[in-house]
Amino acid sequence: MLEKELQSRTPMGVIGILQETGSLPMQYHPHKLSGKFEGLWECHIKSDWLLIWQQNDTELVLIMTDTGTHTDLF
């Protein structure tokens, strides 16, 4: 169980969850962004490691846009 949890706390692990389910568990704090980032989603891979993506639910398309710390991205 611990190994699976550690694997899911990587960008590819999070992307895999999104590909399989179309959403993320609340432990990743997924949320829509606003302002100049409107239309994008953000989640926390780890406490200060973020992933930003665009998601089209009708066509099952994920576009990964960036990853990094809060300082790197905002």
PQR file with spaces between the fields and no chain letter, atoms N, CA, C, O and H, PARSE charges and radii, in Angstrom:
ATOM       1  N    MET     1       0.825   -1.197    0.000 -0.4000 1.5000
ATOM       2  CA   MET     1       0.000    0.000    0.000 -0.0000 2.0000
ATOM       3  C    MET     1       0.865    1.255    0.000  0.5500 1.7000
ATOM       4  O    MET     1       0.581    2.194   -0.744 -0.5500 1.4000
ATOM       5  N    LEU     2       1.914    1.292    0.820 -0.4000 1.5000
ATOM       6  CA   LEU     2       2.785    2.458    0.889 -0.0000 2.0000
ATOM       7  C    LEU     2       3.458    2.713   -0.455  0.5500 1.7000
ATOM       8  O    LEU     2       3.566    3.863   -0.879 -0.5500 1.4000
ATOM       9  H    LEU     2       2.145    0.529    1.424  0.4000 1.0000
ATOM      10  N    GLU     3       3.913    1.661   -1.130 -0.4000 1.5000
ATOM      11  CA   GLU     3       4.563    1.822   -2.431 -0.0000 2.0000
ATOM      12  C    GLU     3       3.610    2.448   -3.443  0.5500 1.7000
ATOM      13  O    GLU     3       4.013    3.326   -4.206 -0.5500 1.4000
ATOM      14  H    GLU     3       3.826    0.726   -0.786  0.4000 1.0000
ATOM      15  N    LYS     4       2.365    2.014   -3.460 -0.4000 1.5000
ATOM      16  CA   LYS     4       1.376    2.582   -4.383 -0.0000 2.0000
ATOM      17  C    LYS     4       1.128    4.054   -4.058  0.5500 1.7000
ATOM      18  O    LYS     4       0.999    4.873   -4.969 -0.5500 1.4000
ATOM      19  H    LYS     4       2.038    1.301   -2.840  0.4000 1.0000
ATOM      20  N    GLU     5       1.060    4.398   -2.772 -0.4000 1.5000
ATOM      21  CA   GLU     5       0.871    5.793   -2.358 -0.0000 2.0000
ATOM      22  C    GLU     5       2.045    6.645   -2.814  0.5500 1.7000
ATOM      23  O    GLU     5       1.838    7.752   -3.310 -0.5500 1.4000
ATOM      24  H    GLU     5       1.164    3.733   -2.033  0.4000 1.0000
ATOM      25  N    LEU     6       3.269    6.159   -2.659 -0.4000 1.5000
ATOM      26  CA   LEU     6       4.443    6.913   -3.085 -0.0000 2.0000
ATOM      27  C    LEU     6       4.456    7.095   -4.596  0.5500 1.7000
ATOM      28  O    LEU     6       4.809    8.171   -5.079 -0.5500 1.4000
ATOM      29  H    LEU     6       3.437    5.260   -2.255  0.4000 1.0000
ATOM      30  N    GLN     7       4.082    6.073   -5.351 -0.4000 1.5000
ATOM      31  CA   GLN     7       4.036    6.179   -6.805 -0.0000 2.0000
ATOM      32  C    GLN     7       2.995    7.192   -7.252  0.5500 1.7000
ATOM      33  O    GLN     7       3.195    7.890   -8.246 -0.5500 1.4000
ATOM      34  H    GLN     7       3.795    5.199   -4.958  0.4000 1.0000
ATOM      35  N    SER     8       1.883    7.279   -6.524 -0.4000 1.5000
ATOM      36  CA   SER     8       0.831    8.211   -6.915 -0.0000 2.0000
ATOM      37  C    SER     8       1.201    9.649   -6.590  0.5500 1.7000
ATOM      38  O    SER     8       0.538   10.569   -7.070 -0.5500 1.4000
ATOM      39  H    SER     8       1.721    6.712   -5.717  0.4000 1.0000
ATOM      40  N    ARG     9       2.228    9.873   -5.798 -0.4000 1.5000
ATOM      41  CA   ARG     9       2.680   11.224   -5.455 -0.0000 2.0000
ATOM      42  C    ARG     9       3.794   11.691   -6.388  0.5500 1.7000
ATOM      43  O    ARG     9       4.704   12.406   -5.967 -0.5500 1.4000
ATOM      44  H    ARG     9       2.766    9.126   -5.407  0.4000 1.0000
ATOM      45  N    THR    10       3.718   11.285   -7.658 -0.4000 1.5000
ATOM      46  CA   THR    10       4.604   11.750   -8.715 -0.0000 2.0000
ATOM      47  C    THR    10       3.726   12.324   -9.818  0.5500 1.7000
ATOM      48  O    THR    10       2.540   12.000   -9.884 -0.5500 1.4000
ATOM      49  H    THR    10       2.979   10.705   -7.999  0.4000 1.0000
ATOM      50  N    PRO    11       4.279   13.170  -10.689 -0.5600 1.5000
ATOM      51  CA   PRO    11       3.446   13.679  -11.790  0.2800 2.0000
ATOM      52  C    PRO    11       2.807   12.562  -12.606  0.5500 1.7000
ATOM      53  O    PRO    11       1.622   12.637  -12.930 -0.5500 1.4000
ATOM      54  N    MET    12       3.570   11.534  -12.942 -0.4000 1.5000
ATOM      55  CA   MET    12       3.005   10.442  -13.740 -0.0000 2.0000
ATOM      56  C    MET    12       1.944    9.668  -12.957  0.5500 1.7000
ATOM      57  O    MET    12       0.981    9.177  -13.546 -0.5500 1.4000
ATOM      58  H    MET    12       4.533   11.473  -12.679  0.4000 1.0000
ATOM      59  N    GLY    13       2.106    9.555  -11.650 -0.4000 1.5000
ATOM      60  CA   GLY    13       1.094    8.897  -10.833 -0.0000 2.0000
ATOM      61  C    GLY    13      -0.216    9.667  -10.838  0.5500 1.7000
ATOM      62  O    GLY    13      -1.290    9.081  -10.971 -0.5500 1.4000
ATOM      63  H    GLY    13       2.889    9.954  -11.171  0.4000 1.0000
ATOM      64  N    VAL    14      -0.119   10.997  -10.692 -0.4000 1.5000
ATOM      65  CA   VAL    14      -1.315   11.842  -10.704 -0.0000 2.0000
ATOM      66  C    VAL    14      -1.966   11.809  -12.085  0.5500 1.7000
ATOM      67  O    VAL    14      -3.187   11.701  -12.195 -0.5500 1.4000
ATOM      68  H    VAL    14       0.754   11.473  -10.584  0.4000 1.0000
ATOM      69  N    ILE    15      -1.156   11.901  -13.134 -0.4000 1.5000
ATOM      70  CA   ILE    15      -1.694   11.835  -14.496 -0.0000 2.0000
ATOM      71  C    ILE    15      -2.393   10.495  -14.725  0.5500 1.7000
ATOM      72  O    ILE    15      -3.443   10.445  -15.365 -0.5500 1.4000
ATOM      73  H    ILE    15      -0.164   11.988  -13.045  0.4000 1.0000
ATOM      74  N    GLY    16      -1.820    9.422  -14.210 -0.4000 1.5000
ATOM      75  CA   GLY    16      -2.443    8.105  -14.333 -0.0000 2.0000
ATOM      76  C    GLY    16      -3.812    8.054  -13.677  0.5500 1.7000
ATOM      77  O    GLY    16      -4.752    7.484  -14.232 -0.5500 1.4000
ATOM      78  H    GLY    16      -0.967    9.463  -13.691  0.4000 1.0000
ATOM      79  N    ILE    17      -3.926    8.652  -12.492 -0.4000 1.5000
ATOM      80  CA   ILE    17      -5.224    8.692  -11.806 -0.0000 2.0000
ATOM      81  C    ILE    17      -6.225    9.482  -12.643  0.5500 1.7000
ATOM      82  O    ILE    17      -7.370    9.060  -12.806 -0.5500 1.4000
ATOM      83  H    ILE    17      -3.163    9.116  -12.041  0.4000 1.0000
ATOM      84  N    LEU    18      -5.794   10.640  -13.180 -0.4000 1.5000
ATOM      85  CA   LEU    18      -6.681   11.443  -14.020 -0.0000 2.0000
ATOM      86  C    LEU    18      -7.115   10.672  -15.266  0.5500 1.7000
ATOM      87  O    LEU    18      -8.278   10.738  -15.666 -0.5500 1.4000
ATOM      88  H    LEU    18      -4.864   10.983  -13.048  0.4000 1.0000
ATOM      89  N    GLN    19      -6.192    9.948  -15.872 -0.4000 1.5000
ATOM      90  CA   GLN    19      -6.532    9.170  -17.067 -0.0000 2.0000
ATOM      91  C    GLN    19      -7.541    8.074  -16.749  0.5500 1.7000
ATOM      92  O    GLN    19      -8.464    7.832  -17.526 -0.5500 1.4000
ATOM      93  H    GLN    19      -5.248    9.894  -15.548  0.4000 1.0000
ATOM      94  N    GLU    20      -7.369    7.416  -15.614 -0.4000 1.5000
ATOM      95  CA   GLU    20      -8.246    6.296  -15.253 -0.0000 2.0000
ATOM      96  C    GLU    20      -9.617    6.745  -14.781  0.5500 1.7000
ATOM      97  O    GLU    20     -10.624    6.121  -15.116 -0.5500 1.4000
ATOM      98  H    GLU    20      -6.619    7.612  -14.983  0.4000 1.0000
ATOM      99  N    THR    21      -9.667    7.833  -13.997 -0.4000 1.5000
ATOM     100  CA   THR    21     -10.921    8.199  -13.343 -0.0000 2.0000
ATOM     101  C    THR    21     -11.514    9.525  -13.803  0.5500 1.7000
ATOM     102  O    THR    21     -12.707    9.760  -13.611 -0.5500 1.4000
ATOM     103  H    THR    21      -8.849    8.340  -13.725  0.4000 1.0000
ATOM     104  N    GLY    22     -10.704   10.401  -14.411 -0.4000 1.5000
ATOM     105  CA   GLY    22     -11.191   11.712  -14.823 -0.0000 2.0000
ATOM     106  C    GLY    22     -11.231   12.726  -13.705  0.5500 1.7000
ATOM     107  O    GLY    22     -11.605   13.877  -13.925 -0.5500 1.4000
ATOM     108  H    GLY    22      -9.735   10.210  -14.567  0.4000 1.0000
ATOM     109  N    SER    23     -10.846   12.313  -12.494 -0.4000 1.5000
ATOM     110  CA   SER    23     -10.812   13.232  -11.355 -0.0000 2.0000
ATOM     111  C    SER    23      -9.773   12.741  -10.357  0.5500 1.7000
ATOM     112  O    SER    23      -9.229   11.644  -10.485 -0.5500 1.4000
ATOM     113  H    SER    23     -10.541   11.377  -12.315  0.4000 1.0000
ATOM     114  N    LEU    24      -9.510   13.584   -9.355 -0.4000 1.5000
ATOM     115  CA   LEU    24      -8.525   13.233   -8.331 -0.0000 2.0000
ATOM     116  C    LEU    24      -9.174   13.178   -6.961  0.5500 1.7000
ATOM     117  O    LEU    24     -10.130   13.910   -6.702 -0.5500 1.4000
ATOM     118  H    LEU    24      -9.951   14.475   -9.251  0.4000 1.0000
ATOM     119  N    PRO    25      -8.672   12.322   -6.078 -0.5600 1.5000
ATOM     120  CA   PRO    25      -9.152   12.306   -4.695  0.2800 2.0000
ATOM     121  C    PRO    25      -8.860   13.653   -4.021  0.5500 1.7000
ATOM     122  O    PRO    25      -7.943   14.371   -4.421 -0.5500 1.4000
ATOM     123  N    MET    26      -9.635   13.978   -3.013 -0.4000 1.5000
ATOM     124  CA   MET    26      -9.493   15.257   -2.317 -0.0000 2.0000
ATOM     125  C    MET    26      -8.115   15.441   -1.686  0.5500 1.7000
ATOM     126  O    MET    26      -7.718   16.576   -1.425 -0.5500 1.4000
ATOM     127  H    MET    26     -10.379   13.395   -2.688  0.4000 1.0000
ATOM     128  N    GLN    27      -7.375   14.362   -1.433 -0.4000 1.5000
ATOM     129  CA   GLN    27      -6.048   14.494   -0.825 -0.0000 2.0000
ATOM     130  C    GLN    27      -5.099   15.304   -1.711  0.5500 1.7000
ATOM     131  O    GLN    27      -4.088   15.809   -1.221 -0.5500 1.4000
ATOM     132  H    GLN    27      -7.697   13.440   -1.646  0.4000 1.0000
ATOM     133  N    TYR    28      -5.403   15.436   -2.993 -0.4000 1.5000
ATOM     134  CA   TYR    28      -4.579   16.224   -3.920 -0.0000 2.0000
ATOM     135  C    TYR    28      -5.053   17.676   -4.026  0.5500 1.7000
ATOM     136  O    TYR    28      -4.442   18.468   -4.744 -0.5500 1.4000
ATOM     137  H    TYR    28      -6.224   15.026   -3.391  0.4000 1.0000
ATOM     138  N    HIS    29      -6.112   18.030   -3.337 -0.4000 1.5000
ATOM     139  CA   HIS    29      -6.681   19.385   -3.346 -0.0000 2.0000
ATOM     140  C    HIS    29      -6.936   19.902   -4.770  0.5500 1.7000
ATOM     141  O    HIS    29      -6.527   21.017   -5.094 -0.5500 1.4000
ATOM     142  H    HIS    29      -6.608   17.387   -2.755  0.4000 1.0000
ATOM     143  N    PRO    30      -7.599   19.119   -5.619 -0.5600 1.5000
ATOM     144  CA   PRO    30      -7.849   19.588   -6.982  0.2800 2.0000
ATOM     145  C    PRO    30      -8.868   20.725   -6.984  0.5500 1.7000
ATOM     146  O    PRO    30      -9.880   20.666   -6.286 -0.5500 1.4000
ATOM     147  N    HIS    31      -8.588   21.762   -7.779 -0.4000 1.5000
ATOM     148  CA   HIS    31      -9.534   22.867   -7.877 -0.0000 2.0000
ATOM     149  C    HIS    31      -9.303   23.641   -9.166  0.5500 1.7000
ATOM     150  O    HIS    31      -8.208   23.648   -9.729 -0.5500 1.4000
ATOM     151  H    HIS    31      -7.765   21.810   -8.346  0.4000 1.0000
ATOM     152  N    LYS    32     -10.384   24.301   -9.616 -0.4000 1.5000
ATOM     153  CA   LYS    32     -10.309   25.154  -10.794 -0.0000 2.0000
ATOM     154  C    LYS    32      -9.606   26.449  -10.412  0.5500 1.7000
ATOM     155  O    LYS    32      -9.749   26.943   -9.293 -0.5500 1.4000
ATOM     156  H    LYS    32     -11.273   24.296   -9.158  0.4000 1.0000
ATOM     157  N    LEU    33      -8.852   26.983  -11.348 -0.4000 1.5000
ATOM     158  CA   LEU    33      -8.182   28.260  -11.142 -0.0000 2.0000
ATOM     159  C    LEU    33      -9.036   29.373  -11.737  0.5500 1.7000
ATOM     160  O    LEU    33      -9.960   29.114  -12.507 -0.5500 1.4000
ATOM     161  H    LEU    33      -8.736   26.582  -12.257  0.4000 1.0000
ATOM     162  N    SER    34      -8.721   30.606  -11.376 -0.4000 1.5000
ATOM     163  CA   SER    34      -9.486   31.747  -11.872 -0.0000 2.0000
ATOM     164  C    SER    34      -8.527   32.816  -12.391  0.5500 1.7000
ATOM     165  O    SER    34      -7.312   32.623  -12.416 -0.5500 1.4000
ATOM     166  H    SER    34      -7.970   30.816  -10.750  0.4000 1.0000
ATOM     167  N    GLY    35      -9.095   33.940  -12.801 -0.4000 1.5000
ATOM     168  CA   GLY    35      -8.281   35.033  -13.323 -0.0000 2.0000
ATOM     169  C    GLY    35      -7.615   34.641  -14.627  0.5500 1.7000
ATOM     170  O    GLY    35      -8.252   34.062  -15.507 -0.5500 1.4000
ATOM     171  H    GLY    35     -10.082   34.098  -12.781  0.4000 1.0000
ATOM     172  N    LYS    36      -6.322   34.957  -14.756 -0.4000 1.5000
ATOM     173  CA   LYS    36      -5.624   34.647  -16.005 -0.0000 2.0000
ATOM     174  C    LYS    36      -5.453   33.146  -16.224  0.5500 1.7000
ATOM     175  O    LYS    36      -5.072   32.718  -17.313 -0.5500 1.4000
ATOM     176  H    LYS    36      -5.804   35.426  -14.041  0.4000 1.0000
ATOM     177  N    PHE    37      -5.735   32.342  -15.191 -0.4000 1.5000
ATOM     178  CA   PHE    37      -5.641   30.885  -15.291 -0.0000 2.0000
ATOM     179  C    PHE    37      -7.015   30.222  -15.429  0.5500 1.7000
ATOM     180  O    PHE    37      -7.134   29.003  -15.303 -0.5500 1.4000
ATOM     181  H    PHE    37      -6.045   32.689  -14.306  0.4000 1.0000
ATOM     182  N    GLU    38      -8.047   31.025  -15.687 -0.4000 1.5000
ATOM     183  CA   GLU    38      -9.402   30.476  -15.816 -0.0000 2.0000
ATOM     184  C    GLU    38      -9.432   29.382  -16.884  0.5500 1.7000
ATOM     185  O    GLU    38      -8.826   29.520  -17.946 -0.5500 1.4000
ATOM     186  H    GLU    38      -7.950   32.015  -15.789  0.4000 1.0000
ATOM     187  N    GLY    39     -10.138   28.303  -16.589 -0.4000 1.5000
ATOM     188  CA   GLY    39     -10.229   27.170  -17.495 -0.0000 2.0000
ATOM     189  C    GLY    39      -9.208   26.083  -17.203  0.5500 1.7000
ATOM     190  O    GLY    39      -9.235   25.018  -17.820 -0.5500 1.4000
ATOM     191  H    GLY    39     -10.631   28.191  -15.726  0.4000 1.0000
ATOM     192  N    LEU    40      -8.305   26.352  -16.260 -0.4000 1.5000
ATOM     193  CA   LEU    40      -7.291   25.375  -15.882 -0.0000 2.0000
ATOM     194  C    LEU    40      -7.578   24.833  -14.489  0.5500 1.7000
ATOM     195  O    LEU    40      -8.276   25.466  -13.697 -0.5500 1.4000
ATOM     196  H    LEU    40      -8.284   27.217  -15.759  0.4000 1.0000
ATOM     197  N    TRP    41      -7.042   23.673  -14.203 -0.4000 1.5000
ATOM     198  CA   TRP    41      -7.135   23.032  -12.897 -0.0000 2.0000
ATOM     199  C    TRP    41      -5.754   22.956  -12.269  0.5500 1.7000
ATOM     200  O    TRP    41      -4.744   22.949  -12.973 -0.5500 1.4000
ATOM     201  H    TRP    41      -6.475   23.158  -14.846  0.4000 1.0000
ATOM     202  N    GLU    42      -5.713   22.898  -10.938 -0.4000 1.5000
ATOM     203  CA   GLU    42      -4.461   22.730  -10.206 -0.0000 2.0000
ATOM     204  C    GLU    42      -4.662   21.678   -9.129  0.5500 1.7000
ATOM     205  O    GLU    42      -5.747   21.550   -8.561 -0.5500 1.4000
ATOM     206  H    GLU    42      -6.533   22.903  -10.367  0.4000 1.0000
ATOM     207  N    CYS    43      -3.601   20.924   -8.854 -0.4000 1.5000
ATOM     208  CA   CYS    43      -3.616   20.001   -7.722 -0.0000 2.0000
ATOM     209  C    CYS    43      -2.241   20.003   -7.074  0.5500 1.7000
ATOM     210  O    CYS    43      -1.263   20.482   -7.647 -0.5500 1.4000
ATOM     211  H    CYS    43      -2.719   21.028   -9.315  0.4000 1.0000
ATOM     212  N    HIS    44      -2.191   19.459   -5.871 -0.4000 1.5000
ATOM     213  CA   HIS    44      -0.942   19.357   -5.123 -0.0000 2.0000
ATOM     214  C    HIS    44      -0.432   17.923   -5.210  0.5500 1.7000
ATOM     215  O    HIS    44      -1.027   17.009   -4.639 -0.5500 1.4000
ATOM     216  H    HIS    44      -2.986   19.070   -5.406  0.4000 1.0000
ATOM     217  N    ILE    45       0.677   17.732   -5.931 -0.4000 1.5000
ATOM     218  CA   ILE    45       1.313   16.421   -5.968 -0.0000 2.0000
ATOM     219  C    ILE    45       1.900   16.144   -4.588  0.5500 1.7000
ATOM     220  O    ILE    45       1.741   15.055   -4.035 -0.5500 1.4000
ATOM     221  H    ILE    45       1.160   18.474   -6.395  0.4000 1.0000
ATOM     222  N    LYS    46       2.579   17.145   -4.048 -0.4000 1.5000
ATOM     223  CA   LYS    46       3.065   17.165   -2.663 -0.0000 2.0000
ATOM     224  C    LYS    46       2.753   18.555   -2.141  0.5500 1.7000
ATOM     225  O    LYS    46       2.156   19.349   -2.868 -0.5500 1.4000
ATOM     226  H    LYS    46       2.709   18.029   -4.497  0.4000 1.0000
ATOM     227  N    SER    47       3.129   18.884   -0.917 -0.4000 1.5000
ATOM     228  CA   SER    47       2.681   20.135   -0.304 -0.0000 2.0000
ATOM     229  C    SER    47       3.006   21.368   -1.144  0.5500 1.7000
ATOM     230  O    SER    47       2.153   22.247   -1.266 -0.5500 1.4000
ATOM     231  H    SER    47       3.615   18.239   -0.327  0.4000 1.0000
ATOM     232  N    ASP    48       4.190   21.473   -1.722 -0.4000 1.5000
ATOM     233  CA   ASP    48       4.518   22.626   -2.558 -0.0000 2.0000
ATOM     234  C    ASP    48       5.016   22.176   -3.933  0.5500 1.7000
ATOM     235  O    ASP    48       5.942   22.762   -4.493 -0.5500 1.4000
ATOM     236  H    ASP    48       4.883   20.759   -1.623  0.4000 1.0000
ATOM     237  N    TRP    49       4.394   21.142   -4.459 -0.4000 1.5000
ATOM     238  CA   TRP    49       4.676   20.679   -5.821 -0.0000 2.0000
ATOM     239  C    TRP    49       3.333   20.564   -6.507  0.5500 1.7000
ATOM     240  O    TRP    49       2.533   19.687   -6.181 -0.5500 1.4000
ATOM     241  H    TRP    49       3.642   20.666   -4.004  0.4000 1.0000
ATOM     242  N    LEU    50       3.084   21.454   -7.461 -0.4000 1.5000
ATOM     243  CA   LEU    50       1.778   21.581   -8.088 -0.0000 2.0000
ATOM     244  C    LEU    50       1.791   21.054   -9.514  0.5500 1.7000
ATOM     245  O    LEU    50       2.833   20.993  -10.166 -0.5500 1.4000
ATOM     246  H    LEU    50       3.734   22.167   -7.726  0.4000 1.0000
ATOM     247  N    LEU    51       0.619   20.678   -9.975 -0.4000 1.5000
ATOM     248  CA   LEU    51       0.418   20.298  -11.370 -0.0000 2.0000
ATOM     249  C    LEU    51      -0.762   21.104  -11.883  0.5500 1.7000
ATOM     250  O    LEU    51      -1.813   21.141  -11.244 -0.5500 1.4000
ATOM     251  H    LEU    51      -0.227   20.728   -9.446  0.4000 1.0000
ATOM     252  N    ILE    52      -0.600   21.745  -13.025 -0.4000 1.5000
ATOM     253  CA   ILE    52      -1.678   22.512  -13.650 -0.0000 2.0000
ATOM     254  C    ILE    52      -2.044   21.822  -14.955  0.5500 1.7000
ATOM     255  O    ILE    52      -1.174   21.427  -15.731 -0.5500 1.4000
ATOM     256  H    ILE    52       0.254   21.715  -13.544  0.4000 1.0000
ATOM     257  N    TRP    53      -3.344   21.684  -15.184 -0.4000 1.5000
ATOM     258  CA   TRP    53      -3.789   21.026  -16.414 -0.0000 2.0000
ATOM     259  C    TRP    53      -5.113   21.592  -16.885  0.5500 1.7000
ATOM     260  O    TRP    53      -5.856   22.220  -16.130 -0.5500 1.4000
ATOM     261  H    TRP    53      -4.051   22.004  -14.554  0.4000 1.0000
ATOM     262  N    GLN    54      -5.384   21.348  -18.164 -0.4000 1.5000
ATOM     263  CA   GLN    54      -6.672   21.670  -18.769 -0.0000 2.0000
ATOM     264  C    GLN    54      -7.367   20.349  -19.033  0.5500 1.7000
ATOM     265  O    GLN    54      -6.753   19.404  -19.527 -0.5500 1.4000
ATOM     266  H    GLN    54      -4.781   20.838  -18.777  0.4000 1.0000
ATOM     267  N    GLN    55      -8.637   20.286  -18.708 -0.4000 1.5000
ATOM     268  CA   GLN    55      -9.367   19.028  -18.831 -0.0000 2.0000
ATOM     269  C    GLN    55     -10.630   19.239  -19.640  0.5500 1.7000
ATOM     270  O    GLN    55     -11.418   20.139  -19.349 -0.5500 1.4000
ATOM     271  H    GLN    55      -9.136   21.054  -18.307  0.4000 1.0000
ATOM     272  N    ASN    56     -10.823   18.410  -20.655 -0.4000 1.5000
ATOM     273  CA   ASN    56     -12.032   18.428  -21.464 -0.0000 2.0000
ATOM     274  C    ASN    56     -12.761   17.117  -21.208  0.5500 1.7000
ATOM     275  O    ASN    56     -12.376   16.075  -21.739 -0.5500 1.4000
ATOM     276  H    ASN    56     -10.183   17.679  -20.891  0.4000 1.0000
ATOM     277  N    ASP    57     -13.794   17.163  -20.412 -0.4000 1.5000
ATOM     278  CA   ASP    57     -14.497   15.946  -20.009 -0.0000 2.0000
ATOM     279  C    ASP    57     -15.278   15.285  -21.144  0.5500 1.7000
ATOM     280  O    ASP    57     -15.446   14.066  -21.141 -0.5500 1.4000
ATOM     281  H    ASP    57     -14.107   18.009  -19.981  0.4000 1.0000
ATOM     282  N    THR    58     -15.754   16.061  -22.105 -0.4000 1.5000
ATOM     283  CA   THR    58     -16.572   15.473  -23.160 -0.0000 2.0000
ATOM     284  C    THR    58     -15.743   14.664  -24.154  0.5500 1.7000
ATOM     285  O    THR    58     -16.263   13.751  -24.795 -0.5500 1.4000
ATOM     286  H    THR    58     -15.618   17.051  -22.107  0.4000 1.0000
ATOM     287  N    GLU    59     -14.453   14.992  -24.286 -0.4000 1.5000
ATOM     288  CA   GLU    59     -13.597   14.266  -25.218 -0.0000 2.0000
ATOM     289  C    GLU    59     -12.507   13.478  -24.502  0.5500 1.7000
ATOM     290  O    GLU    59     -11.648   12.889  -25.158 -0.5500 1.4000
ATOM     291  H    GLU    59     -14.031   15.734  -23.765  0.4000 1.0000
ATOM     292  N    LEU    60     -12.523   13.455  -23.176 -0.4000 1.5000
ATOM     293  CA   LEU    60     -11.513   12.766  -22.383 -0.0000 2.0000
ATOM     294  C    LEU    60     -10.099   13.180  -22.778  0.5500 1.7000
ATOM     295  O    LEU    60      -9.239   12.338  -23.038 -0.5500 1.4000
ATOM     296  H    LEU    60     -13.221   13.934  -22.644  0.4000 1.0000
ATOM     297  N    VAL    61      -9.874   14.503  -22.817 -0.4000 1.5000
ATOM     298  CA   VAL    61      -8.571   15.059  -23.178 -0.0000 2.0000
ATOM     299  C    VAL    61      -7.989   15.769  -21.964  0.5500 1.7000
ATOM     300  O    VAL    61      -8.660   16.581  -21.327 -0.5500 1.4000
ATOM     301  H    VAL    61     -10.572   15.187  -22.606  0.4000 1.0000
ATOM     302  N    LEU    62      -6.735   15.457  -21.648 -0.4000 1.5000
ATOM     303  CA   LEU    62      -6.002   16.154  -20.596 -0.0000 2.0000
ATOM     304  C    LEU    62      -4.813   16.848  -21.236  0.5500 1.7000
ATOM     305  O    LEU    62      -4.050   16.220  -21.969 -0.5500 1.4000
ATOM     306  H    LEU    62      -6.190   14.798  -22.166  0.4000 1.0000
ATOM     307  N    ILE    63      -4.647   18.133  -20.968 -0.4000 1.5000
ATOM     308  CA   ILE    63      -3.491   18.870  -21.461 -0.0000 2.0000
ATOM     309  C    ILE    63      -2.718   19.358  -20.247  0.5500 1.7000
ATOM     310  O    ILE    63      -3.151   20.283  -19.560 -0.5500 1.4000
ATOM     311  H    ILE    63      -5.267   18.644  -20.372  0.4000 1.0000
ATOM     312  N    MET    64      -1.578   18.737  -19.984 -0.4000 1.5000
ATOM     313  CA   MET    64      -0.754   19.139  -18.853 -0.0000 2.0000
ATOM     314  C    MET    64      -0.014   20.414  -19.236  0.5500 1.7000
ATOM     315  O    MET    64       0.665   20.451  -20.263 -0.5500 1.4000
ATOM     316  H    MET    64      -1.226   17.986  -20.542  0.4000 1.0000
ATOM     317  N    THR    65      -0.138   21.458  -18.421 -0.4000 1.5000
ATOM     318  CA   THR    65       0.441   22.738  -18.802 -0.0000 2.0000
ATOM     319  C    THR    65       1.702   23.091  -18.033  0.5500 1.7000
ATOM     320  O    THR    65       2.592   23.726  -18.600 -0.5500 1.4000
ATOM     321  H    THR    65      -0.690   21.428  -17.587  0.4000 1.0000
ATOM     322  N    ASP    66       1.819   22.706  -16.761 -0.4000 1.5000
ATOM     323  CA   ASP    66       3.003   23.081  -15.991 -0.0000 2.0000
ATOM     324  C    ASP    66       3.048   22.322  -14.681  0.5500 1.7000
ATOM     325  O    ASP    66       2.037   21.797  -14.213 -0.5500 1.4000
ATOM     326  H    ASP    66       1.096   22.190  -16.301  0.4000 1.0000
ATOM     327  N    THR    67       4.236   22.271  -14.095 -0.4000 1.5000
ATOM     328  CA   THR    67       4.421   21.703  -12.768 -0.0000 2.0000
ATOM     329  C    THR    67       5.531   22.474  -12.082  0.5500 1.7000
ATOM     330  O    THR    67       6.453   22.949  -12.745 -0.5500 1.4000
ATOM     331  H    THR    67       5.057   22.697  -14.474  0.4000 1.0000
ATOM     332  N    GLY    68       5.461   22.607  -10.781 -0.4000 1.5000
ATOM     333  CA   GLY    68       6.479   23.317  -10.015 -0.0000 2.0000
ATOM     334  C    GLY    68       5.930   23.757   -8.678  0.5500 1.7000
ATOM     335  O    GLY    68       4.850   23.332   -8.268 -0.5500 1.4000
ATOM     336  H    GLY    68       4.712   22.221  -10.242  0.4000 1.0000
ATOM     337  N    THR    69       6.681   24.617   -7.995 -0.4000 1.5000
ATOM     338  CA   THR    69       6.249   25.132   -6.699 -0.0000 2.0000
ATOM     339  C    THR    69       5.310   26.317   -6.904  0.5500 1.7000
ATOM     340  O    THR    69       5.167   26.809   -8.024 -0.5500 1.4000
ATOM     341  H    THR    69       7.558   24.962   -8.328  0.4000 1.0000
ATOM     342  N    HIS    70       4.668   26.779   -5.824 -0.4000 1.5000
ATOM     343  CA   HIS    70       3.823   27.971   -5.912 -0.0000 2.0000
ATOM     344  C    HIS    70       4.626   29.142   -6.478  0.5500 1.7000
ATOM     345  O    HIS    70       4.138   29.867   -7.345 -0.5500 1.4000
ATOM     346  H    HIS    70       4.784   26.380   -4.915  0.4000 1.0000
ATOM     347  N    THR    71       5.847   29.329   -5.994 -0.4000 1.5000
ATOM     348  CA   THR    71       6.687   30.431   -6.454 -0.0000 2.0000
ATOM     349  C    THR    71       6.999   30.302   -7.938  0.5500 1.7000
ATOM     350  O    THR    71       6.979   31.300   -8.658 -0.5500 1.4000
ATOM     351  H    THR    71       6.243   28.740   -5.289  0.4000 1.0000
ATOM     352  N    ASP    72       7.284   29.104   -8.402 -0.4000 1.5000
ATOM     353  CA   ASP    72       7.586   28.885   -9.820 -0.0000 2.0000
ATOM     354  C    ASP    72       6.397   29.236  -10.710  0.5500 1.7000
ATOM     355  O    ASP    72       6.568   29.817  -11.782 -0.5500 1.4000
ATOM     356  H    ASP    72       7.300   28.293   -7.817  0.4000 1.0000
ATOM     357  N    LEU    73       5.204   28.886  -10.269 -0.4000 1.5000
ATOM     358  CA   LEU    73       4.028   28.970  -11.129 -0.0000 2.0000
ATOM     359  C    LEU    73       3.252   30.271  -11.008  0.5500 1.7000
ATOM     360  O    LEU    73       2.621   30.709  -11.970 -0.5500 1.4000
ATOM     361  H    LEU    73       5.064   28.414   -9.398  0.4000 1.0000
ATOM     362  N    PHE    74       3.294   30.892   -9.833 -0.4000 1.5000
ATOM     363  CA   PHE    74       2.490   32.094   -9.630 -0.0000 2.0000
ATOM     364  C    PHE    74       3.371   33.251   -9.243  0.5500 1.7000
ATOM     365  O    PHE    74       2.877   34.358   -9.029 -0.5500 1.4000
ATOM     366  H    PHE    74       3.806   30.536   -9.051  0.4000 1.0000
